[in-house]
């Protein structure tokens, strides 16, 4: 799987949650597969094979019984309160087994998502049943483990992207321009053609709203309000640049591919059409316009939906009214 560049923090959180669930699911699938392999091989194991393996361990069991008997004789004189069962447990724990039943070892083997445990499980299976017989099961285990590693890698990359996105939330436009690769793409270059005109109108609108609010507050309080300043112009300019960048982010997510050529017409957020040709040859057309919607309480609010479809008639008319050719980047 590949991690896409997701700019929205909430979307990234949801994506990370999905990847975490995928990792846990793949882990459970690996454990289920290991249990199924153990059951299949146990069913195919003959009684004769198991008993033959047990006979290999008989000399060691006889040796351990002799140690237990010696300990019992010694304990009767030194510590008669110790039971035989207690002594057998101590001897079994300290006894150095040279070779155990390889079939029992494999049946008792456990597995998890660590590479060490996976390799250990495979090694025990090959020792018990031979490399050739265990080869098909090894392929299944390695495939399941690769799925886990793939999900874990995607999760790691997604978390890194989330952390970068959190840092970028506090960046200024100029700081973003230095680090974000989107500024090198065709979408930004075509949107940048609108920058001067968009900033001019945006600052003018902000100034109008500022003065209207200041006059209203002055009438209500009787206190003289501060005038529109260069600082306000700088803040409004920064906001305008960010609005253009948000438009590019939004359309980049919508398109979902690398763009070869782009053509933008109309007003950026109000009525605009973006026509692109992707690197794979696909052509897409996206229309963005401003609408007024109403909440369940009847309160109006503004939205800027972007939909796929034919070029917007209003956007084309706006462009023709400007008396200039379509802005295009190739």
C-alpha positions, -999 to +999 in steps of 0.1 A: +000+000+000+010+036-006+004+065+017-011+095-001-002+131+009-032+140+031-032+176+042-063+177+064-054+167+100-088+151+107-086+131+076-051+120+085-063+109+120-090+088+104-065+073+080-041+065+108-069+048+128-077+027+097-041+016+094-039+007+131-069-015+127-053-031+096-021-039+115-041-056+143-062-075+118-030-087+099-015-098+133-046-118+141-045-134+107-009-144+111-016-161+145-047-178+130-026-191+101+001-204+125-025-223+145-040-238+113-005-249+101+002-266+135-032-284+134-027-296+097+008-309+104-003-326+136-030-344+118-006-356+092+019-369+118+018-407+123+019-423+157+050-443+147+069-411+138+060-395+172+069-426+192+102-429+174+110-394+183+100-401+219+124-430+221+153-407+212+146-389+245+143-420+267+180-421+277+177-385+289+145-393+309+162-423+325+191-401+334+168-375+350+150-403+370+184-414+383+191-378+394+157-376+411+163-409+430+197-396+442+181-364+453+154-383+473+180-403+492+200-372+500+169-352+510+157-379+535+187-372+556+190-334+551+154-321+545+129-348+549+100-323+546+105-319+508+081-341+488+091-362+457+070-340+435+088-309+447+122-325+440+111-337+405+101-301+396+134-287+407+153-314+388+133-309+356+139-271+358+176-274+362+181-304+339+200-296+307+181-313+279+204-322+250+174-329+226+137-325+231+108-340+210+110-318+179+073-324+171+062-313+206+085-282+203+067-271+171+033-277+185+041-255+215+057-228+194+040-194+194+042-166+169+037-128+168+045-099+146+082-097+156+107-110+130+125-130+156+094-150+166+084-155+129+119-169+121+119-191+152+085-206+142+097-213+107+130-228+120+111-252+144+088-263+117+117-271+093+135-290+121+104-311+128+091-318+093+120-310+070+126-280+047+109-295+017+077-305+035+075-272+054+083-250+023+046-243+013+038-233+049+069-211+051+057-191+020+023-185+036+038-173+068+063-150+051+035-136+029+014-129+060+043-113+077+051-091+047+015-078+049+021-068+085+053-051+077+036-032+048+008-020+071+034-010+098+054+010+072+023+028+059+014+036+095+049+050+102+048+072+071+012+084+079+023+094+114+053+113+100+029+131+076+006+139+104+034+154+125+046+174+095+010+186+089+008+197+126+040+217+122+028+233+090-004+245+107+017+273+123+038+281+093+034+314+074+029+313+037+066+321+030+077+293+053+053+268+035+067+279+002+102+268+012+092+233+023+060+222+005+066+204-028+031+215-040+046+249-050+066+231-077+035+215-093+014+227-122-017+234-100+001+261-080+016+276-111-018+281-127-033+293-095-004+318-090-016+337-120-046+348-099-025+359-070-022+396-076-058+402-085-071+379-058-050+396-031-061+431-042-098+422-040-094+402-007-076+431+010-102+456-003-130+434+011-112+430+045-108+468+047-145+474+040-155+449+067-130+464+092-143+499+086-179+488+088-173+470+121-153+499+135-180+524+127-207+502+142-187+498+174-179+535+176-216+543+173-224+518+201-196+528+225-189+564+215-152+556+215-130+564+186-117+532+169-083+527+154-078+532+117-070+506+091-032+501+092-003+486+073-003+457+098-039+449+088-029+450+051-001+425+058-024+402+077-051+403+050-024+397+023-012+366+042-048+353+045-054+358+008-023+338-001-034+311+022-068+310+005-052+304-028-030+277-013-061+260+002-077+260-032-047+242-046-046+217-017-083+209-022-080+204-059-049+183-056-068+160-032-097+158-056-076+150-086-055+125-067-028+122-095+002+140-108-009+168-132+008+173-166-011+204-178-037+227-161-061+255-172-080+276-147-109+300-156-133+323-137-130+336-101-110+313-078-136+303-051-168+320-064-171+305-099-141+287-113-133+257-136-101+238-134-093+216-164-063+192-161-046+165-180-029+139-157+004+122-163-014+090-172-034+109-199-067+112-181-085+145-184-105+159-155-127+190-151-136+205-117-160+233-110-160+253-077-187+278-068-200+296-038-234+288-023-254+298+007-267+269+028-289+268+059-284+249+092-311+230+109-318+261+129-323+282+098-290+300+101-273+308+067-237+299+061-214+299+030-200+268+013-176+263-016-183+229-031-161+215-059-177+190-082-165+170-112-182+178-145-184+200-176-168+235-176-188+260-157-207+284-180-205+313-155-167+308-152-163+309-189-184+341-191-163+357-164-131+348-182-144+363-215-155+395-197-119+399-185-109+402-222-079+380-219-071+344-229-074+314-205-045+312-181-028+280-188+005+263-178+020+236-199 
